[in-house]
Amino acid sequence: MTAQSQPQPQPAIEFDADDPVIRSLATGLAASWFRSDLDSTDSVLQDMAANPEASVDPDIMDRAAERFERFAPWFAENFPETAAAQGIIESPLAPADAVRADLNERLGDELPGRLWLKRDDALPISGSIKARGGFHEVLEYAEAIAAEHGLNPNAPATFSSEEFRALAATHRIVVGSTGNLGLSIGILSAALGFAASVHMSADAREWKKELLRSHGVDVIEHSGDFVAAVTAGRASAEGAARTHFVDDEDSRSLFAGYSVAALRLREQFEAAQVTIDADHPLVVYLPCGIGGGPGGVTYGLKRVFGDAVHCIFVEPSQAPAMFLGVRTGLHSAISVQDIGLSGATAADGLAVARPSRFIGPVIGPLISGFATVSDDVIKAGVGVLHQIEGLDVEPSATAGLTIPWRTIGHLGEGPCSGNATHLVWVTGGAMVPAEDRELYVAEGLDLLPSLSS
């Protein structure tokens, strides 16, 4: 190696190492940061729309919802599991009174208000929170290709035609993923006729790789982490003809797709006769990896419910990338390794050491709090849902399950009152093979004592 090619030392990351919250994060133990000084939702959204460096079109969510509605007949035709819902991709909202009672006893505290689960583990086709965003970006790209070649992008029949499929086969969609985003991108791309490549990090589950391959998707494995997979995917797409890269670190299209969940959730709460307003606040607990999914959902929830909703991002104690980025104000310029954490976790979809460069700066002012949780508690949550609800999910899906009890007394009188609605977002699990599911459940049941106060 010549002197010119020697790696140059990286400048030290400057942050307040004496900040008690950062010191708590650095221990790798459970940490929390609840914020009482947020500006009003209206003022944040106005600033967001006006900021030329990080602007978000205020119509982005509504346009994404319209796109899903246009494609609903196509989904109903091509994915029979969506036919009963007329091709609308949505997951159930389920009351969790029995889980609340069980955790009240285990955690030694009474959670005021009601507990609900948002069952994105049961989202049709790819069974995770990532599906809305991933599907939306693929659909948006499909419409652009159709329009570019003189086909009608507003007619669902266009995308079932041999003409479009032949055209799609000459285009490739590329993404880097720990698994669930790759599944949604790969499965839908293949269904539309696109070639697809998914760059996957070392912690991605083997069954996810094999499932993608069964759909004809090229899976490229990397020994590094999520950032390495994304970087490799981006590099492979740069300059390549007829190739679209889905950038999980900075995609407005993914973000738009995720946000649509808020519109559907409002309808579900109305159908369940649950009031959400200033006197009946909603507190939502969102597992967070790089931040795109929870960031998009938070944006949508704030657009729909305003100051009546409080969003808490939950991350593994060894991988609090978004928490660290927002707390220091450094966002993607800082990694969890900079404070001595590993970035490793059993919650593979949350194994991210450096957060999105888009979500933290833009959505940070809308996030009411952050919490970290150990792998043992995450795994034990799988045991709770299995034992109490007969619901089997992947570990990352349960990250937020115990956090409502941690907010008691820390979010203000409204969110901690008996009028509050607590919603834990269950982010994935329906596609987990039976053998893996049984292992998750067995380990979770063994770890149930770790939840006791």
N, C-alpha and C positions, 0 to 999 in steps of 0.2 A: 504494500500500500504506500503510495507516494505521500509526501507531506501535504500536497494540495487536497488529497482525498481523505485525510484524517478527519474523523468526526469532531465537530466543534462543540465545546462545552455549552450547555444551554443556560441562559440566565436564570437565576433563582426566582421563583415565584414569590412575589411580595404580598403578604396578607397579615392580618392581625393575629399572631399566634397566641396572644394572651386573651383573645375573645373566649369567654367561658363556654359558649356554644360550640365553637370550633374545637376547643380542648376536649369537650365532651364527645364530639364526633370522633376525634382522633383516638379515643380509647377503644373504639370498636364495640362499645356497649350501647344499649338503647338510649337514644337522644331525641329531644323534641324542641321545636321552636314554633310557638304560636304567636301570631301577629295581631295586634290590636290597633295598629296605626295605618291600616290600608286606606287609601283615598277611595272616594265613592266609585262604584262601578261605572256610572255614566261618565265621570271625568276621565277615568282610565281608558275607556273605550273611545272617547273622543280624541284623546292624545294619541292612541294607537292608530286611529284612522288617519291622523294628520302627520304622523312622524314619517318623513320620507325615507329614513334608513331602515325602519322596521314596520312599515305600514301594513295594516290588514284591511282589505276591502270589506266594509261592513255588510256587503251582500254575499260574502263568500259562503256562508253557511246555507243560505236560502238557495243559491245556485247549485250547491252540492246536493241538497235535498231534492231539487227538481231533476237533477241528473239521475239519481237513484230511482225516482218515480218513472222517468222515461224508460229506464232499462228494466223495470219490474216485469213486464210481459216476457222479456228475454230470459230473465232469471227463472220465472215460473215454468218456462218451456224447457230450459236446459238443466235446471237443478230441481228435480221433483220435490225435494224436501222444503222448497219455498212456495210450492203451489198453494197450500192452504192459506198462506198469508198474501196471496196474489203477487208473489215475487218481491215483497218488501223484506229487506234483510234487517231483522231486529231480534232482540233477546228478551226473555221474560223479566218482569219485575216481581220479586217474591218476598212476602213478609217473612221475618226471621224471629218470631216471638220466642220460639223454643231455644234457638241459639242464644238469644239475649238472656233468657233465664239461666241457661247452662253457664254462660260466661259470667253472669252476675255472681254465681256461686264460686266459680273457679278463681275469679279475680278479686273477690272479696269486696265488691262495690256495686252499687245499684246504678245502672245507666238510666237517666231520665229519658223520656220519650220512647219512640218506637224504632226498631231496627229492621232494615230491609236489605235484600241482596239484589244487585243488578247482575243478571246471569249471563254475562258475555261468554262464559264457558259454553253456553248452549247456542251461541250465535250461529245461524245456518252456514254451511259450506266449509268454513275453516275454524270455527269454534274458538275465537279469541277477540279481544278488543281491537286487535290490529286489523281485523277484516274490513271494517268500515273505511279506514284510511287507505289500505292497500287496494281494495276494490275500486274506490273512487278514482285513484290515480290511473289505474289500468283503464277504466271506463273513459276517463277524460282523454287519455292518449288514443284510445280506439276511435273516439269521435273525431279527434283531430286528423287521424290518418284517413278516415272515411271522407271527411270534408275535403281534404287535400286532393283526393283522387276522384272527386265528382260524385261520391255516393251520398245518400241522405243520412246525416248523422242523427236525425231526430226520429227515425223510423226503426223500431226494434228489429223488424225483419231484415234490415241491412246487415246486422251482425250475425245472422244465421245463414246468410247467403254464401254460396261457394265463391262468388267474386270477392267478397270481403275476406274470407278465410285464406284464399290464395294470396291476397295482398298482405294479410297479417303475417303469413309465413315468411315473408321477406323482411320482417322487422323483428327486432329483439328487444326485450325488456330485461334490465339488469338491476339487481338489488343486493345489498349486503345485510345480513340478518343473523340474530341468534336463534331464529327458528320461526316464530309465529307470523311475523311480517312476511318472511320468505314463503311460508305456506300460502298465505292469502294472495300474494303477488303471483306465485308460480301456478297455483291451481286455476285462478281466473285467466291468467295469460294463456295457458294451454287450452282452456275451454273456448277462448275466442280465436285460437289458431296462431297466436304469436309464439315465436321462439322465446325461451326464457332461461336466464342464468341467475342462480342464487349463490352468492358468496357467503359461506357460513363460518362462524367462529368456532374455536375449539370446544366451547362449552355447549354447543347445539346438540340436542338429543339425536341419537342415531336413527330413531324411528321417523323423525321429521325429515331427515335426509332421504331415507328410503321411500317415504310417502311422496316426496317431490319427484324422485326419480321414476316412480310408478306412473306419474302423470306426464312423463317425457321431458321433465325439466333438467337442465344441466346443473349439477350441484358441485361447486368448487370449494373444497375444504381448506381452511387456514389454521395454522398452529397458534396464531395470536388471538386477541380478544375481539370484541365487537367492532371497535374502532379500526382494527387491522382489516377485518372483513369488508367494512364499508369503504375504506381507503382503496383496497384492491379492486372492489367492484367499480368504484368511480374511475380508477385508472384504466380498467379494461374497456370502459365505455367511451372514454375521451377520444374524440376524433373518429370513432367507428361509425360507418354509414348506417342509417336506418336503425339506430340504437337509442333507446331511452333509458336513462339511469334514474332510478327512484332513490332520492337522497333522504334517508331517514334522519339525517342531521339538520336538514334545512328545506323541507318540502312544504310549500303552501297547499298543494293538492292533497297530500296525506292529512294535513291539519284540517282542511275543509271537510274531508270525509269523516274524521273523528267527531267534529263538532255537531254533526247531524244527530248524534245520539241524544242531545239535549232536547231537540224538538220531539222526538219519540218518547222520551222520559216524561215530558210534561203531559203528553196524552195519557201515558200509563198511570201517572199519579191522579189525573182527573178521573180516569175510569175507576180507580180504587178509592175515590172520594177522599183523597189526601190533599189538604190545603197547604200550599207553600206560599208564604208571604212574610212580611216583617214580624208578625206575631207568631208565625209557625215556620221557623227557619229550617232549612235543609243543610245538613252537613254531609259531605261526600268524601269518601276515603279511596284514593286512587293509587294503586301500585305504580311505581315509576321506574323506568329504566333510563333510556336516553331523554325521555320527556315528551315525545311527540304525541303519543296517545292521550296521556292525562292532560297535556297542554291543550290539545284540540277540544277535548271534552270540557275542560274548564272554561275555555273561551265560549263554547256553546251554552254551558250552564249559566254563565254570567250574562250572556245576551238574553237568555230566556227568563231567568229568575232575579237578575240584578243583585242587590245587596242582601237578598233573602237567602242566598246560597253561600256556603263556606266550603272551599275545597282544600283538602289536606293531601299532600303528596307523601307517599310512604315508600321507603327504600330499605334494602338490606343494610345491616350495620357495617358491613365491609365495603359497600358500594353506594354511598350516599352522594352520587354525582351531582344531581340537581340541587339538593340541599346545600352542599358545599359551594356550588357555583353561585347560587343566589345570595347566600349568607355573606360570602366574601365580596360579591359584586364582580367577580372575575369570570363567571359563567364558564364557557368552554376553554378558557385560558388556564384553568386549574384542573388537576386530576386528583382523585382520591389517594393515589400513591404519593402525592406531594405532602400529605399529612400522615403518611405511614400506614395506610390501609391497603389491602390486597386487591380490592375490586372483585374478588371471587365470592360466589354464593351458590347455594343449591337452587336458588330461584333463577334459572338460566335466562329467562327473558328480562331479568332485572340486573344482569351482570354487566354493568356499564360503569366505566371508570371516569369518563369525561362526558358532560351533558351536551345536549343540543345547543348549537350556537344561536339558534333562533328562539327557542321556547323560553329560556331563562330571562333574557333581556326584555322580551315582548310580553310574556304571560306572567312573569314574576310578580308584578304589581297586583295581580288578581288572586294570588295564592294565599290562603289564610294561615297555612301552617305546613310544617314538615315534621316527619317522624321517621326514626329508623327502628328496625326490629331484627332480632337475631334469627339465624337460620332455624334454630330449634323451635322458636315460637312460630315461624312461618310453617314449618313442617307439621307442628302440632295442630295448626289450624285445619290442615287436611283431615286430621283425625276427628276434630270437632264436627266439621261439615258431614263427614261420613257417618259418624255415630248419631248425630242429632237429626240430620235432614236426609240421610241416605244419598248424599251428593258427593261425587268423587271428582276432584279437580287436580290440576298440577300445582306444585307448591307456590309458585309465584302468584297464583290467583288469590291466596289467602293472606297476603302481606298486610292488608288493612283491617283484618278481622278483629283484632283486640284493641286497635287504636281509639275507637270511640270512648273507651273507659279512661284513656289517658288524657282526653280533652276536658274531662269534668273539672269545672272551675277555672279553665284556662281560655275559653273562647267568648266569654261574656255571658250575661244572664240568659239571653234568648237561646243560643245554641245549646246551652246546658240545662234548659228547662224541660218540663214534661211535655211541652208543645213541640219540641224539636223532632225532626225526622232524621235518622242516621242511615246513610246508604253506603254499604260496602260494595265496591265494584269488584266482582269476581271475574278475573280477566281471561281465563282460559282453562281448558281441560277436557272438553268432550271428545277430542280426537286422540287422546292418549291411549295407546294400546292396553288391553286388559292386563297383561303381565306387568307393565310399568305401573299401571294404576294400583294394582294390588300391593306393589312394593311401597308406593307412596302412602297408601292407607296404613299398612302395617307399621311403617316407621312413624307415621303421625300418631297412631294409637299408643305406641310405646312412649312417645314424648308428651302425652297429655299432662303428666305430672309437672312438666316445666311451666305450665300455665298457672299453677296454683300460687296464690299470694303467700 
